[in-house]
Amino acid sequence: MSKLLVLSRATVGPRMASPGVRAYQLAGALGRALPDGEITLGVPGDKGEIAPPAPNVRMQAWSSNGEASFMEIGRAHV
């Protein structure tokens, strides 16, 4: 099983700019390509409800660069 983190620096929500759309679509494509994988889409803050792009993608909000770094460390395989 693969564990992947897609970390977006742009807002992902009902209203998104291009970088947020790319991160959302990338997480969805990975989720569909790796149906047994665990994909986390890290997004800055909570900008409203949006459905995950694939069933095996979970959305995780972060509020600082340090918090985003810990998300990556926590998901890493050692």
N, C-alpha and C positions, 0 to 999 in steps of 0.2 A: 504494500500500500504506500502510495506517495503522499507526502504532506507538503503543500506549497502555500506560500504567502505572496499575495499580490498586494503591494502597499501603494495606495493612491495618495498623492499629496494634494489632489484636487477634490472638491466636493463631489460626492456621489449621492444622488437623491432625485426627487421629482424634477429638479432643474439642474442640469449639469453642463459644464463646459467640455470642450474636446478631451482634455486629459482625464477627466472623470469618466466620460463615455468609454474611452479606450481601456481604462483599468477594469470597468464593469464588463465590457465585452471580452477582454482577455481572460478574466476569471471565469466567465461563462464558457468560453471555448475550451479552457483547460478542464473545467468540470465535465463537459460533454466528452472530451477526448480521453479523460481518465475517470471513468464512472466509479471505480473503486477508490479513487483518491480523496483526500481531505483538502479542500481548497478554502483558504481564508482570504477574504477581501478586506484589508485594513483601510478604513476611511477616516478622514479628519472630522471629528465631532459627530453629532447626531443631527442630520439635516432633513429629517422626515422619513417616513416609511417608504421603502421600495422593496420589491420582491427580489430575492436572490436570483442571479442570472441562471443558475442550474440547481438541481436538488441537493447536490453535495457541496455547495458553496455556502459558507456562513459569513455573515457580515459582522465585522468587529470595529467599533469606533475607537479612535485614539485622540488624545487632546494635546500631546506634546511630542517633540522629537524623541525624547527619552523613552516615553511610553511606547512609541512605535518601534524603537530599537529592542525593547524588552519583548514585544510581540514576536519579533524575528528570532530572538534567542530562544524563547520558549517553544517555538515550533521546530527548531533545528534538530536534526538527528546527530547524536554524538557517538 
